[in-house]
Amino acid sequence: MNLPSSTAAPTSVTSTSAADDSGEICEECGSGAWVIHPARVRTVLRFLCTHCLLRKHPQSFCPSCFAFYDSSPPHPSRRVTCYNCLSNTHIVCAGEVNSSTFLCPPCRDPDSFSFFRPIIGTNGSRSIDKSLSEVFLCAAKISASSMNKAVSATRCEAERKGKEAALARKRAREALEDVVKLDDKEKAKSVIPKLKETSVDRDQKPKIAASNGAVKEKESSATTNSGPLKRHCSAVQLTKVKQESDASK
């Protein structure tokens, strides 16, 4: 779909040095250019001269009248497509031609054709006439449209990445909250056994105290009942002694 390569007309030494001094170099052909147009070619930002820019966008304009299509080429009934580069030329501009073998002007003369050749004066200055200004304007419109599309694409990409970042931030916050909840659960699990041990100790202390009190009561009661028992035993012993003494007499 690219247009055939073409050679620019030879320029004088003065004009070439002027181009070199300007520092404007085309990335495609490497020649010094009067004006460099920024444009995206296959998603890559390039800086091209007018001729190379038009070569890279053959379907964006009419190669005869240089009307910019802006993504809306003429109706098929009003255009003829180049057999080689697939550029679209107005039927009015092409005239009576065979549509199956039609070649646009760049493909018709690929060796010497150039879209843009500024007029070089005797003093080396460059100028353009009306026809060249139309070519230059067409290239400028293509460049502007390409950069506007690049800005829109970049904006959409930035919005998409912003949404992804917000979603990732939300997920990270939720994950952090889950970690905090799990940590709280683990702490609660470790505290519950300690609380149970404390409550068991509290329940056992009254029981121990009660058992100690019962033992003391039994001891006291045993001590209390031992007095009469001792007196009864002593009376029995006295009675036995008296009987023994009477028997001996």
C-alpha positions, 0 to 999 in steps of 0.5 A: 500500500506504500507509494513507490519510492521517488527521487527528489529534484536536485537542489543547489548547494546553497539550498542544501546547506540551508536545509542542513543548517535548519536541523530539520531531517526527515526520518524516512528519506534522511534529507533536509526538509523545509518543514517536518510533520509529526505523525503516527505511522503504525502506532509509532511517532515519526517526523517526516517531510511533506513528500514522505508523509503523503507517501505513508498515507496514500488513502487519506487524500486525492493524489491529484487535487490533494483533498484531505478525506479525513477518514471518509473517502468519496463514495465508490461511484465517485472515485477510482482506486489505484491498482498499485497503492490503493489510493483513491482519486476523484473520478473528476480528477482522474478523467476517463480511465479504466478503473481496473488498471488505473494508476495514480500520478505517483505510481505512473511515474515512480522514478521522478515524481515528488509530491513537494518540491519548493521553488529555489530562488537564485539566492537559495531562498525557498518559496511555494506557489498555490499548487504547492501550498495545497500539497503542504496544507494536505500534509498538515491536515494529515499530520494534525488528524494523526496527532489528534487520533494519537492524543485520543488513543493516549487519553483512552489508554491513560483512562484505562490504566487509571481504572485498572490502578483504582481497581488494583488499589481497591483489591489491595485495600480489601486484601489488607482488611481481610488480613487484619480480620484474620489476625484479629481472629487468631488473637481471639482464638489465643485469648479464649483458652486463657479466659477459660483457664481463669474461669475454671480457677475461679470456680475451683477456689470456692469448692476448695474452700468449702471442702476445707470448711467441712473437714474443719467442722468434722474435726471440731465435732470429733473433738467435741464428742471425744469428752463424754466418751473418755468419761464413760471409759473411765467409769467402766474401768472404775467399775471393773476395779471395784468388782475385782477388789470385792472378789478378792475379799 
